[in-house]
């Protein structure tokens, strides 16, 4: 399994609970495919620099998870037509661990 990071921008008008239900649904999808969510970070409402589908702001969620490579396609297919999602992106998580960062500082 590989580590990934996913960012979702949710439509303010379609989400009532600041995306908590969406977060639980995403975690359930990852869990059902054999992966696990390590972090689920609500980033709050953020103004766009330009309108997306006639919306001026959205609710941002950041997820760090481990899953098989084919899971990304399942995630994107599931949420591609979801009215709550304005934008989504999944990338490989390539940040050094906390231990590696402290070793760099000590040197």
Phi and psi restraints in degrees (range 20) as a CNS / XPLOR table:
assign (resid 1 and name C) (resid 2 and name N)
       (resid 2 and name CA) (resid 2 and name C) 1.0 -119.0 20.0 2
assign (resid 2 and name N) (resid 2 and name CA)
       (resid 2 and name C) (resid 3 and name N) 1.0 155.9 20.0 2
assign (resid 2 and name C) (resid 3 and name N)
       (resid 3 and name CA) (resid 3 and name C) 1.0 -94.8 20.0 2
assign (resid 3 and name N) (resid 3 and name CA)
       (resid 3 and name C) (resid 4 and name N) 1.0 134.2 20.0 2
assign (resid 3 and name C) (resid 4 and name N)
       (resid 4 and name CA) (resid 4 and name C) 1.0 -131.9 20.0 2
assign (resid 4 and name N) (resid 4 and name CA)
       (resid 4 and name C) (resid 5 and name N) 1.0 162.0 20.0 2
assign (resid 4 and name C) (resid 5 and name N)
       (resid 5 and name CA) (resid 5 and name C) 1.0 -126.5 20.0 2
assign (resid 5 and name N) (resid 5 and name CA)
       (resid 5 and name C) (resid 6 and name N) 1.0 132.7 20.0 2
assign (resid 5 and name C) (resid 6 and name N)
       (resid 6 and name CA) (resid 6 and name C) 1.0 -124.1 20.0 2
assign (resid 6 and name N) (resid 6 and name CA)
       (resid 6 and name C) (resid 7 and name N) 1.0 137.5 20.0 2
assign (resid 6 and name C) (resid 7 and name N)
       (resid 7 and name CA) (resid 7 and name C) 1.0 -122.6 20.0 2
assign (resid 7 and name N) (resid 7 and name CA)
       (resid 7 and name C) (resid 8 and name N) 1.0 129.4 20.0 2
assign (resid 7 and name C) (resid 8 and name N)
       (resid 8 and name CA) (resid 8 and name C) 1.0 -122.0 20.0 2
assign (resid 8 and name N) (resid 8 and name CA)
       (resid 8 and name C) (resid 9 and name N) 1.0 138.4 20.0 2
assign (resid 8 and name C) (resid 9 and name N)
       (resid 9 and name CA) (resid 9 and name C) 1.0 -110.0 20.0 2
assign (resid 9 and name N) (resid 9 and name CA)
       (resid 9 and name C) (resid 10 and name N) 1.0 119.9 20.0 2
assign (resid 9 and name C) (resid 10 and name N)
       (resid 10 and name CA) (resid 10 and name C) 1.0 -102.5 20.0 2
assign (resid 10 and name N) (resid 10 and name CA)
       (resid 10 and name C) (resid 11 and name N) 1.0 147.4 20.0 2
assign (resid 10 and name C) (resid 11 and name N)
       (resid 11 and name CA) (resid 11 and name C) 1.0 -74.6 20.0 2
assign (resid 11 and name N) (resid 11 and name CA)
       (resid 11 and name C) (resid 12 and name N) 1.0 125.3 20.0 2
assign (resid 11 and name C) (resid 12 and name N)
       (resid 12 and name CA) (resid 12 and name C) 1.0 -62.0 20.0 2
assign (resid 12 and name N) (resid 12 and name CA)
       (resid 12 and name C) (resid 13 and name N) 1.0 -35.9 20.0 2
assign (resid 12 and name C) (resid 13 and name N)
       (resid 13 and name CA) (resid 13 and name C) 1.0 -75.2 20.0 2
assign (resid 13 and name N) (resid 13 and name CA)
       (resid 13 and name C) (resid 14 and name N) 1.0 -20.9 20.0 2
assign (resid 13 and name C) (resid 14 and name N)
       (resid 14 and name CA) (resid 14 and name C) 1.0 -99.5 20.0 2
assign (resid 14 and name N) (resid 14 and name CA)
       (resid 14 and name C) (resid 15 and name N) 1.0 -10.9 20.0 2
assign (resid 14 and name C) (resid 15 and name N)
       (resid 15 and name CA) (resid 15 and name C) 1.0 -114.8 20.0 2
assign (resid 15 and name N) (resid 15 and name CA)
       (resid 15 and name C) (resid 16 and name N) 1.0 125.5 20.0 2
assign (resid 15 and name C) (resid 16 and name N)
       (resid 16 and name CA) (resid 16 and name C) 1.0 -95.3 20.0 2
assign (resid 16 and name N) (resid 16 and name CA)
       (resid 16 and name C) (resid 17 and name N) 1.0 -31.3 20.0 2
assign (resid 16 and name C) (resid 17 and name N)
       (resid 17 and name CA) (resid 17 and name C) 1.0 -108.9 20.0 2
assign (resid 17 and name N) (resid 17 and name CA)
       (resid 17 and name C) (resid 18 and name N) 1.0 33.5 20.0 2
assign (resid 17 and name C) (resid 18 and name N)
       (resid 18 and name CA) (resid 18 and name C) 1.0 59.2 20.0 2
assign (resid 18 and name N) (resid 18 and name CA)
       (resid 18 and name C) (resid 19 and name N) 1.0 21.9 20.0 2
assign (resid 18 and name C) (resid 19 and name N)
       (resid 19 and name CA) (resid 19 and name C) 1.0 91.6 20.0 2
assign (resid 19 and name N) (resid 19 and name CA)
       (resid 19 and name C) (resid 20 and name N) 1.0 8.9 20.0 2
assign (resid 19 and name C) (resid 20 and name N)
       (resid 20 and name CA) (resid 20 and name C) 1.0 -62.0 20.0 2
assign (resid 20 and name N) (resid 20 and name CA)
       (resid 20 and name C) (resid 21 and name N) 1.0 -42.4 20.0 2
assign (resid 20 and name C) (resid 21 and name N)
       (resid 21 and name CA) (resid 21 and name C) 1.0 -65.4 20.0 2
assign (resid 21 and name N) (resid 21 and name CA)
       (resid 21 and name C) (resid 22 and name N) 1.0 -39.0 20.0 2
assign (resid 21 and name C) (resid 22 and name N)
       (resid 22 and name CA) (resid 22 and name C) 1.0 -62.7 20.0 2
assign (resid 22 and name N) (resid 22 and name CA)
       (resid 22 and name C) (resid 23 and name N) 1.0 -41.6 20.0 2
assign (resid 22 and name C) (resid 23 and name N)
       (resid 23 and name CA) (resid 23 and name C) 1.0 -61.5 20.0 2
assign (resid 23 and name N) (resid 23 and name CA)
       (resid 23 and name C) (resid 24 and name N) 1.0 -43.4 20.0 2
assign (resid 23 and name C) (resid 24 and name N)
       (resid 24 and name CA) (resid 24 and name C) 1.0 -65.7 20.0 2
assign (resid 24 and name N) (resid 24 and name CA)
       (resid 24 and name C) (resid 25 and name N) 1.0 -39.2 20.0 2
assign (resid 24 and name C) (resid 25 and name N)
       (resid 25 and name CA) (resid 25 and name C) 1.0 -64.8 20.0 2
assign (resid 25 and name N) (resid 25 and name CA)
       (resid 25 and name C) (resid 26 and name N) 1.0 -41.1 20.0 2
assign (resid 25 and name C) (resid 26 and name N)
       (resid 26 and name CA) (resid 26 and name C) 1.0 -64.1 20.0 2
assign (resid 26 and name N) (resid 26 and name CA)
       (resid 26 and name C) (resid 27 and name N) 1.0 -44.8 20.0 2
assign (resid 26 and name C) (resid 27 and name N)
       (resid 27 and name CA) (resid 27 and name C) 1.0 -62.3 20.0 2
assign (resid 27 and name N) (resid 27 and name CA)
       (resid 27 and name C) (resid 28 and name N) 1.0 -38.6 20.0 2
assign (resid 27 and name C) (resid 28 and name N)
       (resid 28 and name CA) (resid 28 and name C) 1.0 -65.5 20.0 2
assign (resid 28 and name N) (resid 28 and name CA)
       (resid 28 and name C) (resid 29 and name N) 1.0 -39.7 20.0 2
assign (resid 28 and name C) (resid 29 and name N)
       (resid 29 and name CA) (resid 29 and name C) 1.0 -64.2 20.0 2
assign (resid 29 and name N) (resid 29 and name CA)
       (resid 29 and name C) (resid 30 and name N) 1.0 -43.7 20.0 2
assign (resid 29 and name C) (resid 30 and name N)
       (resid 30 and name CA) (resid 30 and name C) 1.0 -65.0 20.0 2
assign (resid 30 and name N) (resid 30 and name CA)
       (resid 30 and name C) (resid 31 and name N) 1.0 -44.5 20.0 2
assign (resid 30 and name C) (resid 31 and name N)
       (resid 31 and name CA) (resid 31 and name C) 1.0 -62.2 20.0 2
assign (resid 31 and name N) (resid 31 and name CA)
       (resid 31 and name C) (resid 32 and name N) 1.0 -38.3 20.0 2
assign (resid 31 and name C) (resid 32 and name N)
       (resid 32 and name CA) (resid 32 and name C) 1.0 -70.2 20.0 2
assign (resid 32 and name N) (resid 32 and name CA)
       (resid 32 and name C) (resid 33 and name N) 1.0 -22.5 20.0 2
assign (resid 32 and name C) (resid 33 and name N)
       (resid 33 and name CA) (resid 33 and name C) 1.0 -95.5 20.0 2
assign (resid 33 and name N) (resid 33 and name CA)
       (resid 33 and name C) (resid 34 and name N) 1.0 9.8 20.0 2
assign (resid 33 and name C) (resid 34 and name N)
       (resid 34 and name CA) (resid 34 and name C) 1.0 92.5 20.0 2
assign (resid 34 and name N) (resid 34 and name CA)
       (resid 34 and name C) (resid 35 and name N) 1.0 5.8 20.0 2
assign (resid 34 and name C) (resid 35 and name N)
       (resid 35 and name CA) (resid 35 and name C) 1.0 -101.4 20.0 2
assign (resid 35 and name N) (resid 35 and name CA)
       (resid 35 and name C) (resid 36 and name N) 1.0 -172.8 20.0 2
assign (resid 35 and name C) (resid 36 and name N)
       (resid 36 and name CA) (resid 36 and name C) 1.0 -147.0 20.0 2
assign (resid 36 and name N) (resid 36 and name CA)
       (resid 36 and name C) (resid 37 and name N) 1.0 143.7 20.0 2
assign (resid 36 and name C) (resid 37 and name N)
       (resid 37 and name CA) (resid 37 and name C) 1.0 -88.9 20.0 2
assign (resid 37 and name N) (resid 37 and name CA)
       (resid 37 and name C) (resid 38 and name N) 1.0 122.4 20.0 2
assign (resid 37 and name C) (resid 38 and name N)
       (resid 38 and name CA) (resid 38 and name C) 1.0 -88.9 20.0 2
assign (resid 38 and name N) (resid 38 and name CA)
       (resid 38 and name C) (resid 39 and name N) 1.0 -40.2 20.0 2
assign (resid 38 and name C) (resid 39 and name N)
       (resid 39 and name CA) (resid 39 and name C) 1.0 -138.7 20.0 2
assign (resid 39 and name N) (resid 39 and name CA)
       (resid 39 and name C) (resid 40 and name N) 1.0 141.8 20.0 2
assign (resid 39 and name C) (resid 40 and name N)
       (resid 40 and name CA) (resid 40 and name C) 1.0 -132.6 20.0 2
assign (resid 40 and name N) (resid 40 and name CA)
       (resid 40 and name C) (resid 41 and name N) 1.0 105.3 20.0 2
assign (resid 40 and name C) (resid 41 and name N)
       (resid 41 and name CA) (resid 41 and name C) 1.0 -114.1 20.0 2
assign (resid 41 and name N) (resid 41 and name CA)
       (resid 41 and name C) (resid 42 and name N) 1.0 112.8 20.0 2
assign (resid 41 and name C) (resid 42 and name N)
       (resid 42 and name CA) (resid 42 and name C) 1.0 -78.3 20.0 2
assign (resid 42 and name N) (resid 42 and name CA)
       (resid 42 and name C) (resid 43 and name N) 1.0 124.2 20.0 2
assign (resid 42 and name C) (resid 43 and name N)
       (resid 43 and name CA) (resid 43 and name C) 1.0 -99.4 20.0 2
assign (resid 43 and name N) (resid 43 and name CA)
       (resid 43 and name C) (resid 44 and name N) 1.0 -4.8 20.0 2
assign (resid 43 and name C) (resid 44 and name N)
       (resid 44 and name CA) (resid 44 and name C) 1.0 85.8 20.0 2
assign (resid 44 and name N) (resid 44 and name CA)
       (resid 44 and name C) (resid 45 and name N) 1.0 -171.2 20.0 2
assign (resid 44 and name C) (resid 45 and name N)
       (resid 45 and name CA) (resid 45 and name C) 1.0 -84.2 20.0 2
assign (resid 45 and name N) (resid 45 and name CA)
       (resid 45 and name C) (resid 46 and name N) 1.0 132.3 20.0 2
assign (resid 45 and name C) (resid 46 and name N)
       (resid 46 and name CA) (resid 46 and name C) 1.0 -133.3 20.0 2
assign (resid 46 and name N) (resid 46 and name CA)
       (resid 46 and name C) (resid 47 and name N) 1.0 135.2 20.0 2
assign (resid 46 and name C) (resid 47 and name N)
       (resid 47 and name CA) (resid 47 and name C) 1.0 -71.2 20.0 2
assign (resid 47 and name N) (resid 47 and name CA)
       (resid 47 and name C) (resid 48 and name N) 1.0 140.3 20.0 2
assign (resid 47 and name C) (resid 48 and name N)
       (resid 48 and name CA) (resid 48 and name C) 1.0 -83.8 20.0 2
assign (resid 48 and name N) (resid 48 and name CA)
       (resid 48 and name C) (resid 49 and name N) 1.0 153.9 20.0 2
assign (resid 48 and name C) (resid 49 and name N)
       (resid 49 and name CA) (resid 49 and name C) 1.0 -79.2 20.0 2
assign (resid 49 and name N) (resid 49 and name CA)
       (resid 49 and name C) (resid 50 and name N) 1.0 -22.0 20.0 2
assign (resid 49 and name C) (resid 50 and name N)
       (resid 50 and name CA) (resid 50 and name C) 1.0 -145.4 20.0 2
assign (resid 50 and name N) (resid 50 and name CA)
       (resid 50 and name C) (resid 51 and name N) 1.0 156.9 20.0 2
assign (resid 50 and name C) (resid 51 and name N)
       (resid 51 and name CA) (resid 51 and name C) 1.0 -69.0 20.0 2
assign (resid 51 and name N) (resid 51 and name CA)
       (resid 51 and name C) (resid 52 and name N) 1.0 142.8 20.0 2
assign (resid 51 and name C) (resid 52 and name N)
       (resid 52 and name CA) (resid 52 and name C) 1.0 -121.3 20.0 2
assign (resid 52 and name N) (resid 52 and name CA)
       (resid 52 and name C) (resid 53 and name N) 1.0 115.9 20.0 2
assign (resid 52 and name C) (resid 53 and name N)
       (resid 53 and name CA) (resid 53 and name C) 1.0 52.0 20.0 2
assign (resid 53 and name N) (resid 53 and name CA)
       (resid 53 and name C) (resid 54 and name N) 1.0 43.6 20.0 2
assign (resid 53 and name C) (resid 54 and name N)
       (resid 54 and name CA) (resid 54 and name C) 1.0 64.6 20.0 2
assign (resid 54 and name N) (resid 54 and name CA)
       (resid 54 and name C) (resid 55 and name N) 1.0 23.4 20.0 2
assign (resid 54 and name C) (resid 55 and name N)
       (resid 55 and name CA) (resid 55 and name C) 1.0 -110.9 20.0 2
assign (resid 55 and name N) (resid 55 and name CA)
       (resid 55 and name C) (resid 56 and name N) 1.0 142.3 20.0 2
assign (resid 55 and name C) (resid 56 and name N)
       (resid 56 and name CA) (resid 56 and name C) 1.0 -102.7 20.0 2
assign (resid 56 and name N) (resid 56 and name CA)
       (resid 56 and name C) (resid 57 and name N) 1.0 -10.9 20.0 2
assign (resid 56 and name C) (resid 57 and name N)
       (resid 57 and name CA) (resid 57 and name C) 1.0 -151.4 20.0 2
assign (resid 57 and name N) (resid 57 and name CA)
       (resid 57 and name C) (resid 58 and name N) 1.0 163.6 20.0 2
assign (resid 57 and name C) (resid 58 and name N)
       (resid 58 and name CA) (resid 58 and name C) 1.0 -150.8 20.0 2
assign (resid 58 and name N) (resid 58 and name CA)
       (resid 58 and name C) (resid 59 and name N) 1.0 168.0 20.0 2
assign (resid 58 and name C) (resid 59 and name N)
       (resid 59 and name CA) (resid 59 and name C) 1.0 -100.5 20.0 2
assign (resid 59 and name N) (resid 59 and name CA)
       (resid 59 and name C) (resid 60 and name N) 1.0 122.6 20.0 2
assign (resid 59 and name C) (resid 60 and name N)
       (resid 60 and name CA) (resid 60 and name C) 1.0 -98.1 20.0 2
assign (resid 60 and name N) (resid 60 and name CA)
       (resid 60 and name C) (resid 61 and name N) 1.0 137.1 20.0 2
assign (resid 60 and name C) (resid 61 and name N)
       (resid 61 and name CA) (resid 61 and name C) 1.0 -130.4 20.0 2
assign (resid 61 and name N) (resid 61 and name CA)
       (resid 61 and name C) (resid 62 and name N) 1.0 136.5 20.0 2
assign (resid 61 and name C) (resid 62 and name N)
       (resid 62 and name CA) (resid 62 and name C) 1.0 -119.5 20.0 2
assign (resid 62 and name N) (resid 62 and name CA)
       (resid 62 and name C) (resid 63 and name N) 1.0 128.6 20.0 2
assign (resid 62 and name C) (resid 63 and name N)
       (resid 63 and name CA) (resid 63 and name C) 1.0 -123.3 20.0 2
assign (resid 63 and name N) (resid 63 and name CA)
       (resid 63 and name C) (resid 64 and name N) 1.0 137.0 20.0 2
assign (resid 63 and name C) (resid 64 and name N)
       (resid 64 and name CA) (resid 64 and name C) 1.0 -116.1 20.0 2
assign (resid 64 and name N) (resid 64 and name CA)
       (resid 64 and name C) (resid 65 and name N) 1.0 125.2 20.0 2
assign (resid 64 and name C) (resid 65 and name N)
       (resid 65 and name CA) (resid 65 and name C) 1.0 -147.5 20.0 2
assign (resid 65 and name N) (resid 65 and name CA)
       (resid 65 and name C) (resid 66 and name N) 1.0 160.9 20.0 2
assign (resid 65 and name C) (resid 66 and name N)
       (resid 66 and name CA) (resid 66 and name C) 1.0 -110.8 20.0 2
assign (resid 66 and name N) (resid 66 and name CA)
       (resid 66 and name C) (resid 67 and name N) 1.0 133.9 20.0 2
assign (resid 66 and name C) (resid 67 and name N)
       (resid 67 and name CA) (resid 67 and name C) 1.0 -162.3 20.0 2
assign (resid 67 and name N) (resid 67 and name CA)
       (resid 67 and name C) (resid 68 and name N) 1.0 167.2 20.0 2
assign (resid 67 and name C) (resid 68 and name N)
       (resid 68 and name CA) (resid 68 and name C) 1.0 -71.6 20.0 2
assign (resid 68 and name N) (resid 68 and name CA)
       (resid 68 and name C) (resid 69 and name N) 1.0 159.1 20.0 2
assign (resid 68 and name C) (resid 69 and name N)
       (resid 69 and name CA) (resid 69 and name C) 1.0 -62.0 20.0 2
assign (resid 69 and name N) (resid 69 and name CA)
       (resid 69 and name C) (resid 70 and name N) 1.0 -35.5 20.0 2
assign (resid 69 and name C) (resid 70 and name N)
       (resid 70 and name CA) (resid 70 and name C) 1.0 -75.1 20.0 2
assign (resid 70 and name N) (resid 70 and name CA)
       (resid 70 and name C) (resid 71 and name N) 1.0 -10.6 20.0 2
assign (resid 70 and name C) (resid 71 and name N)
       (resid 71 and name CA) (resid 71 and name C) 1.0 -67.1 20.0 2
assign (resid 71 and name N) (resid 71 and name CA)
       (resid 71 and name C) (resid 72 and name N) 1.0 -32.9 20.0 2
assign (resid 71 and name C) (resid 72 and name N)
       (resid 72 and name CA) (resid 72 and name C) 1.0 -58.6 20.0 2
assign (resid 72 and name N) (resid 72 and name CA)
       (resid 72 and name C) (resid 73 and name N) 1.0 -42.5 20.0 2
assign (resid 72 and name C) (resid 73 and name N)
       (resid 73 and name CA) (resid 73 and name C) 1.0 -64.5 20.0 2
assign (resid 73 and name N) (resid 73 and name CA)
       (resid 73 and name C) (resid 74 and name N) 1.0 -38.9 20.0 2
assign (resid 73 and name C) (resid 74 and name N)
       (resid 74 and name CA) (resid 74 and name C) 1.0 -62.7 20.0 2
assign (resid 74 and name N) (resid 74 and name CA)
       (resid 74 and name C) (resid 75 and name N) 1.0 -41.7 20.0 2
assign (resid 74 and name C) (resid 75 and name N)
       (resid 75 and name CA) (resid 75 and name C) 1.0 -63.7 20.0 2
assign (resid 75 and name N) (resid 75 and name CA)
       (resid 75 and name C) (resid 76 and name N) 1.0 -50.5 20.0 2
assign (resid 75 and name C) (resid 76 and name N)
       (resid 76 and name CA) (resid 76 and name C) 1.0 -63.7 20.0 2
assign (resid 76 and name N) (resid 76 and name CA)
       (resid 76 and name C) (resid 77 and name N) 1.0 -38.1 20.0 2
assign (resid 76 and name C) (resid 77 and name N)
       (resid 77 and name CA) (resid 77 and name C) 1.0 -65.1 20.0 2
assign (resid 77 and name N) (resid 77 and name CA)
       (resid 77 and name C) (resid 78 and name N) 1.0 -40.7 20.0 2
assign (resid 77 and name C) (resid 78 and name N)
       (resid 78 and name CA) (resid 78 and name C) 1.0 -65.2 20.0 2
assign (resid 78 and name N) (resid 78 and name CA)
       (resid 78 and name C) (resid 79 and name N) 1.0 -42.9 20.0 2
assign (resid 78 and name C) (resid 79 and name N)
       (resid 79 and name CA) (resid 79 and name C) 1.0 -96.4 20.0 2
assign (resid 79 and name N) (resid 79 and name CA)
       (resid 79 and name C) (resid 80 and name N) 1.0 -1.9 20.0 2
assign (resid 79 and name C) (resid 80 and name N)
       (resid 80 and name CA) (resid 80 and name C) 1.0 -61.9 20.0 2
assign (resid 80 and name N) (resid 80 and name CA)
       (resid 80 and name C) (resid 81 and name N) 1.0 -41.4 20.0 2
assign (resid 80 and name C) (resid 81 and name N)
       (resid 81 and name CA) (resid 81 and name C) 1.0 -100.7 20.0 2
assign (resid 81 and name N) (resid 81 and name CA)
       (resid 81 and name C) (resid 82 and name N) 1.0 6.3 20.0 2
assign (resid 81 and name C) (resid 82 and name N)
       (resid 82 and name CA) (resid 82 and name C) 1.0 -72.3 20.0 2
assign (resid 82 and name N) (resid 82 and name CA)
       (resid 82 and name C) (resid 83 and name N) 1.0 126.4 20.0 2
assign (resid 82 and name C) (resid 83 and name N)
       (resid 83 and name CA) (resid 83 and name C) 1.0 -66.6 20.0 2
assign (resid 83 and name N) (resid 83 and name CA)
       (resid 83 and name C) (resid 84 and name N) 1.0 -22.9 20.0 2
assign (resid 83 and name C) (resid 84 and name N)
       (resid 84 and name CA) (resid 84 and name C) 1.0 -73.8 20.0 2
assign (resid 84 and name N) (resid 84 and name CA)
       (resid 84 and name C) (resid 85 and name N) 1.0 -25.3 20.0 2
assign (resid 84 and name C) (resid 85 and name N)
       (resid 85 and name CA) (resid 85 and name C) 1.0 -95.2 20.0 2
assign (resid 85 and name N) (resid 85 and name CA)
       (resid 85 and name C) (resid 86 and name N) 1.0 120.4 20.0 2
assign (resid 85 and name C) (resid 86 and name N)
       (resid 86 and name CA) (resid 86 and name C) 1.0 -87.1 20.0 2
assign (resid 86 and name N) (resid 86 and name CA)
       (resid 86 and name C) (resid 87 and name N) 1.0 -43.7 20.0 2
assign (resid 86 and name C) (resid 87 and name N)
       (resid 87 and name CA) (resid 87 and name C) 1.0 -145.0 20.0 2
assign (resid 87 and name N) (resid 87 and name CA)
       (resid 87 and name C) (resid 88 and name N) 1.0 152.7 20.0 2
assign (resid 87 and name C) (resid 88 and name N)
       (resid 88 and name CA) (resid 88 and name C) 1.0 -148.1 20.0 2
assign (resid 88 and name N) (resid 88 and name CA)
       (resid 88 and name C) (resid 89 and name N) 1.0 152.1 20.0 2
assign (resid 88 and name C) (resid 89 and name N)
       (resid 89 and name CA) (resid 89 and name C) 1.0 -153.4 20.0 2
assign (resid 89 and name N) (resid 89 and name CA)
       (resid 89 and name C) (resid 90 and name N) 1.0 136.0 20.0 2
assign (resid 89 and name C) (resid 90 and name N)
       (resid 90 and name CA) (resid 90 and name C) 1.0 -124.5 20.0 2
assign (resid 90 and name N) (resid 90 and name CA)
       (resid 90 and name C) (resid 91 and name N) 1.0 128.4 20.0 2
assign (resid 90 and name C) (resid 91 and name N)
       (resid 91 and name CA) (resid 91 and name C) 1.0 -132.0 20.0 2
assign (resid 91 and name N) (resid 91 and name CA)
       (resid 91 and name C) (resid 92 and name N) 1.0 160.0 20.0 2
assign (resid 91 and name C) (resid 92 and name N)
       (resid 92 and name CA) (resid 92 and name C) 1.0 -69.4 20.0 2
assign (resid 92 and name N) (resid 92 and name CA)
       (resid 92 and name C) (resid 93 and name N) 1.0 134.9 20.0 2
assign (resid 92 and name C) (resid 93 and name N)
       (resid 93 and name CA) (resid 93 and name C) 1.0 -82.4 20.0 2
assign (resid 93 and name N) (resid 93 and name CA)
       (resid 93 and name C) (resid 94 and name N) 1.0 112.1 20.0 2
assign (resid 93 and name C) (resid 94 and name N)
       (resid 94 and name CA) (resid 94 and name C) 1.0 -129.5 20.0 2
assign (resid 94 and name N) (resid 94 and name CA)
       (resid 94 and name C) (resid 95 and name N) 1.0 54.1 20.0 2
assign (resid 94 and name C) (resid 95 and name N)
       (resid 95 and name CA) (resid 95 and name C) 1.0 -109.7 20.0 2
assign (resid 95 and name N) (resid 95 and name CA)
       (resid 95 and name C) (resid 96 and name N) 1.0 144.6 20.0 2
assign (resid 95 and name C) (resid 96 and name N)
       (resid 96 and name CA) (resid 96 and name C) 1.0 -67.9 20.0 2
assign (resid 96 and name N) (resid 96 and name CA)
       (resid 96 and name C) (resid 97 and name N) 1.0 149.6 20.0 2
assign (resid 96 and name C) (resid 97 and name N)
       (resid 97 and name CA) (resid 97 and name C) 1.0 -71.5 20.0 2
assign (resid 97 and name N) (resid 97 and name CA)
       (resid 97 and name C) (resid 98 and name N) 1.0 168.2 20.0 2
assign (resid 97 and name C) (resid 98 and name N)
       (resid 98 and name CA) (resid 98 and name C) 1.0 -63.1 20.0 2
assign (resid 98 and name N) (resid 98 and name CA)
       (resid 98 and name C) (resid 99 and name N) 1.0 -36.0 20.0 2
assign (resid 98 and name C) (resid 99 and name N)
       (resid 99 and name CA) (resid 99 and name C) 1.0 -63.7 20.0 2
assign (resid 99 and name N) (resid 99 and name CA)
       (resid 99 and name C) (resid 100 and name N) 1.0 -42.2 20.0 2
assign (resid 99 and name C) (resid 100 and name N)
       (resid 100 and name CA) (resid 100 and name C) 1.0 -66.4 20.0 2
assign (resid 100 and name N) (resid 100 and name CA)
       (resid 100 and name C) (resid 101 and name N) 1.0 -35.1 20.0 2
assign (resid 100 and name C) (resid 101 and name N)
       (resid 101 and name CA) (resid 101 and name C) 1.0 -69.1 20.0 2
assign (resid 101 and name N) (resid 101 and name CA)
       (resid 101 and name C) (resid 102 and name N) 1.0 -39.4 20.0 2
assign (resid 101 and name C) (resid 102 and name N)
       (resid 102 and name CA) (resid 102 and name C) 1.0 -69.1 20.0 2
assign (resid 102 and name N) (resid 102 and name CA)
       (resid 102 and name C) (resid 103 and name N) 1.0 -33.0 20.0 2
assign (resid 102 and name C) (resid 103 and name N)
       (resid 103 and name CA) (resid 103 and name C) 1.0 -65.7 20.0 2
assign (resid 103 and name N) (resid 103 and name CA)
       (resid 103 and name C) (resid 104 and name N) 1.0 -37.9 20.0 2
assign (resid 103 and name C) (resid 104 and name N)
       (resid 104 and name CA) (resid 104 and name C) 1.0 -66.0 20.0 2
assign (resid 104 and name N) (resid 104 and name CA)
       (resid 104 and name C) (resid 105 and name N) 1.0 -36.8 20.0 2
assign (resid 104 and name C) (resid 105 and name N)
       (resid 105 and name CA) (resid 105 and name C) 1.0 -71.0 20.0 2
assign (resid 105 and name N) (resid 105 and name CA)
       (resid 105 and name C) (resid 106 and name N) 1.0 -37.3 20.0 2
assign (resid 105 and name C) (resid 106 and name N)
       (resid 106 and name CA) (resid 106 and name C) 1.0 -67.6 20.0 2
assign (resid 106 and name N) (resid 106 and name CA)
       (resid 106 and name C) (resid 107 and name N) 1.0 -29.2 20.0 2
